[in-house]
Amino acid sequence: MHSAQHPKKGLGFPILRILVLMSLGSGALLDFAVAPYEGKETGEQALLRKLLFHLRVDDILLGDANFKNYFLLAPVLQAQADVVFEKNGSRIIDFRKHHQKLGNKDGLFQLKRPVKPEWMSRELYDQMPAELVIRAVKNKCRIIVTTLLDAGEYFRTEIISLYLKRWHVETNFDVIKTTMKMDMLRCKSPEMVRK
């Protein structure tokens, strides 16, 4: 997954946020979602929710720290897929307070369902599980949160290595923006921008 960076404001045309879902293995663009840069339900998490129907059994969704959210984790697990996200910097994971220790800097943690967010219907909220179990693994620089819970099948070092591979997506987007000079798309219609 990747989302576009905020361009300079005040250029006289609408500023959009784009979130891209792509295959790490092939680099193929699977789909994307577009929304105004600001406003209700236009953030990266809202855009990702629109793309979750693409997930298939055993897919692994890689994303940055912005996506470690209970209401994104639950539907991914319901689709029988998994996630590997970096921990959000503001959230604290204390490895001494794990639900189950799996190894050094590796443990399972229980998450309780938060209160219903404003954007979510009561029906959808009631379908969310009361709690989730996630795994957190740590290296020197970061903590990775995943739903790949089996330490015997998914080693801590492999999860960290997988997360680091998402950097290839970032460099690919940098090439598109700089080398191909596609950082700002100017077209007469939204359809042409999407094309």
C-alpha positions in Angstrom: 0.0 0.0 0.0 1.1 3.5 -0.6 -0.5 6.9 -0.3 0.4 10.1 -2.1 2.2 12.8 -0.2 0.5 16.1 0.3 1.4 18.5 -2.6 1.8 22.2 -2.1 -1.5 23.9 -1.3 -3.0 26.9 -3.1 -2.2 25.9 -6.6 -5.8 26.6 -7.8 -6.9 23.0 -8.4 -8.4 20.3 -6.2 -5.9 18.4 -4.1 -6.6 14.7 -3.8 -5.3 11.9 -1.6 -4.6 8.6 -3.4 -4.1 5.2 -1.8 -2.7 2.4 -3.9 -2.9 -1.3 -3.4 -0.2 -3.2 -5.2 1.4 -6.6 -5.3 4.8 -6.7 -3.6 5.8 -9.7 -5.7 5.1 -8.4 -9.1 4.7 -4.6 -8.6 1.2 -4.8 -10.3 -1.3 -2.1 -9.4 -4.3 -4.0 -8.0 -6.5 -1.0 -7.3 -6.5 2.5 -5.9 -8.9 4.8 -4.0 -9.1 8.6 -4.4 -10.6 11.2 -2.1 -10.3 14.9 -1.4 -7.2 15.6 0.6 -9.2 16.9 3.6 -12.6 16.3 5.0 -14.6 13.5 6.7 -13.8 10.0 5.6 -11.0 11.0 3.3 -8.0 9.7 5.3 -5.8 6.8 4.4 -7.7 4.4 6.7 -11.0 5.3 5.1 -9.5 4.8 1.6 -8.1 1.4 2.6 -11.4 0.2 3.9 -12.7 0.8 0.4 -10.1 -1.6 -1.0 -10.3 -4.5 1.5 -12.6 -6.5 -0.8 -9.5 -7.3 -2.9 -8.0 -9.4 -0.1 -8.0 -13.1 -0.6 -7.3 -16.0 1.9 -3.7 -16.0 3.0 -2.9 -12.6 1.5 -0.6 -10.4 3.7 -1.2 -6.7 3.7 1.9 -4.6 4.3 1.4 -1.0 5.5 2.9 1.7 7.5 2.1 2.8 11.1 -1.0 4.7 10.0 -2.9 1.4 9.4 -2.4 -0.3 12.8 -6.1 0.2 13.8 -8.5 -2.3 15.4 -11.2 -1.5 12.8 -8.8 -2.3 9.9 -7.3 -5.4 11.6 -10.7 -7.0 12.3 -12.0 -7.0 8.6 -8.6 -8.3 7.3 -8.8 -11.2 9.8 -12.4 -11.8 8.8 -11.2 -12.1 5.1 -8.7 -14.8 6.4 -5.8 -12.5 5.4 -3.0 -11.1 7.6 -1.3 -7.8 8.2 2.3 -6.6 8.8 2.3 -3.0 9.9 4.7 -0.8 11.7 3.5 0.2 15.2 2.1 3.7 15.4 4.6 5.9 17.2 2.1 7.2 19.7 0.9 3.7 20.9 2.9 2.0 23.5 3.7 -1.7 23.4 5.4 -2.9 26.6 6.9 -6.3 26.0 6.8 -7.0 29.7 3.0 -6.9 29.6 2.5 -9.4 26.8 -0.4 -11.9 26.8 2.1 -14.6 25.8 5.8 -14.4 25.3 7.1 -16.0 22.1 10.7 -15.0 22.4 13.1 -12.1 22.9 11.3 -9.0 21.7 8.4 -11.1 20.4 5.0 -11.6 22.0 1.2 -11.8 21.7 -1.0 -9.0 22.9 -4.8 -8.8 23.4 -6.6 -5.8 22.0 -10.1 -4.9 23.3 -12.6 -3.5 20.9 -12.6 0.3 21.2 -15.7 2.4 21.4 -17.7 2.7 18.2 -16.2 5.4 16.0 -18.5 8.0 14.6 -18.2 6.8 11.0 -19.2 3.2 11.8 -22.8 2.0 11.8 -24.0 0.2 14.9 -24.6 -3.0 12.8 -21.0 -3.1 11.6 -19.7 -2.3 15.1 -21.7 -5.2 16.5 -20.1 -7.6 14.0 -16.6 -6.7 15.2 -15.0 -9.2 17.6 -14.9 -8.1 21.2 -11.1 -8.7 21.2 -8.2 -9.5 18.8 -4.8 -11.0 19.4 -1.9 -9.5 17.6 1.8 -10.2 17.6 4.5 -7.5 18.1 8.1 -8.1 17.2 10.9 -5.6 17.7 14.3 -4.9 16.1 16.7 -2.1 16.9 14.7 0.6 15.0 11.0 -0.4 15.0 8.2 -2.5 16.3 6.2 -4.4 13.8 2.6 -5.5 14.5 1.3 -8.5 12.7 -1.5 -11.1 12.7 1.0 -13.8 11.8 0.9 -15.3 15.3 2.7 -18.7 14.9 6.3 -18.0 16.0 7.3 -21.5 14.8 6.1 -20.8 11.2 6.8 -17.0 11.0 10.1 -16.1 12.6 10.6 -12.7 14.1 13.4 -11.9 11.7 11.3 -12.9 8.7 8.5 -10.6 9.7 10.8 -7.7 10.1 12.5 -8.5 6.7 9.1 -8.7 5.0 8.1 -5.3 6.4 11.3 -3.7 5.2 10.6 -4.9 1.7 7.7 -2.5 1.5 10.4 0.2 1.1 10.7 -1.0 -2.6 7.2 0.5 -3.1 8.3 3.8 -1.7 11.3 3.9 -4.1 9.1 2.9 -7.0 6.8 5.8 -6.3 9.8 8.2 -6.0 10.9 7.1 -9.5 7.4 7.7 -10.9 7.3 11.2 -9.3 10.8 12.4 -10.1 12.1 10.5 -13.2 8.7 10.3 -14.9 7.8 13.7 -13.6 4.3 12.5 -12.5 4.3 14.1 -9.1 1.5 16.5 -10.2 -1.1 15.3 -12.7 -3.0 18.0 -14.5 -5.9 16.9 -16.6 -9.3 18.4 -17.5 -11.3 15.6 -16.0 -11.1 13.2 -13.0 -11.4 10.3 -15.4 -8.2 11.3 -17.2 -6.3 11.6 -13.9 -7.5 8.0 -13.0 -6.4 6.8 -16.4 
